[in-house]
Amino acid sequence: KAKDFGMPAVALTDHGVMYGLIEFYQQAVKTGIKPILGVEAYVARHGHKDKRPKIDDSPYHLILLARNEVGYKNLIKLTTIAHLDGFYYKPRVDFALLEKYSEGLICSSACLQGEISKNILNNDDKGAEETAKRYLKIFGEGNYYLEVQEHPSIGNQGIANQKIIELGKKLSIPVITTNDVHYLNADDDNAQDVLLCIQTKKILSDTDRMS
């Protein structure tokens, strides 16, 4: 699909796991597309080993991409630790682990589930700024980006976007436009709904199917 669109590169950032990266890499190279290896990590709010009910079960999202072989190996280390030590509902890392294994990685602030967007929507602009500074310090200039996305049906997205753009200008952090892609074609939406229902054990109503 990326080749049909004339895209020179494409990334794979599955939630918390790297199961598909080898096959993805092989097929991308075979097709003549540059593969970007990554993961959408879950960042624990109070440390990756904390597992208190209703407190540590809602981690932040964060995009991590391998810049080079060192970065790829660090992705493996982070994901492994997230599963072996940090798993609580989801495989989780934390700031200390990101500091330790940041070499060779590019980081971006992720979707509305990212910490900066969460801070903004909680009217905590100072918290958003401090979080951005902390990530910038970890990954370094040129390796950390703020994300904006286009989701017209989600009212909070526009609010977050505006504040993120302002924050990027204030801190001289580049702002990139991304999309929260989970399937390729519009008519794949029903299959995606079914997969989500299996994951969350939700019963899909007729209203859900039509929306």
LINMOKA-V900181 format. One record per residue. SS is DSSP state (a for helix, b for strand, c for the rest). Layout:
ss:SS
ss:SS
This chain:
ss:c
ss:c
ss:c
ss:c
ss:c
ss:c
ss:c
ss:c
ss:b
ss:b
ss:b
ss:b
ss:c
ss:c
ss:b
ss:c
ss:c
ss:c
ss:c
ss:c
ss:a
ss:a
ss:a
ss:a
ss:a
ss:a
ss:a
ss:a
ss:a
ss:a
ss:a
ss:c
ss:c
ss:b
ss:b
ss:b
ss:b
ss:b
ss:b
ss:b
ss:b
ss:b
ss:b
ss:c
ss:c
ss:c
ss:c
ss:c
ss:c
ss:c
ss:c
ss:c
ss:c
ss:c
ss:c
ss:c
ss:c
ss:c
ss:c
ss:b
ss:b
ss:b
ss:b
ss:b
ss:b
ss:b
ss:c
ss:c
ss:a
ss:a
ss:a
ss:a
ss:a
ss:a
ss:a
ss:a
ss:a
ss:a
ss:a
ss:a
ss:a
ss:a
ss:a
ss:a
ss:c
ss:c
ss:c
ss:c
ss:c
ss:c
ss:c
ss:b
ss:b
ss:c
ss:a
ss:a
ss:a
ss:a
ss:a
ss:a
ss:c
ss:c
ss:c
ss:c
ss:b
ss:b
ss:b
ss:b
ss:c
ss:c
ss:c
ss:c
ss:c
ss:b
ss:a
ss:a
ss:a
ss:a
ss:a
ss:a
ss:a
ss:c
ss:c
ss:c
ss:a
ss:a
ss:a
ss:a
ss:a
ss:a
ss:a
ss:a
ss:a
ss:a
ss:a
ss:a
ss:a
ss:a
ss:a
ss:c
ss:c
ss:c
ss:c
ss:b
ss:b
ss:b
ss:b
ss:b
ss:b
ss:c
ss:c
ss:c
ss:c
ss:c
ss:a
ss:a
ss:a
ss:a
ss:a
ss:a
ss:a
ss:a
ss:a
ss:a
ss:a
ss:a
ss:a
ss:a
ss:a
ss:a
ss:a
ss:c
ss:c
ss:c
ss:b
ss:b
ss:b
ss:b
ss:c
ss:c
ss:c
ss:c
ss:c
ss:c
ss:c
ss:a
ss:a
ss:a
ss:a
ss:a
ss:a
ss:a
ss:a
ss:a
ss:a
ss:a
ss:a
ss:a
ss:a
ss:a
ss:c
ss:c
ss:c
ss:c
ss:c
ss:a
ss:a
ss:a
ss:a
ss:a
ss:c
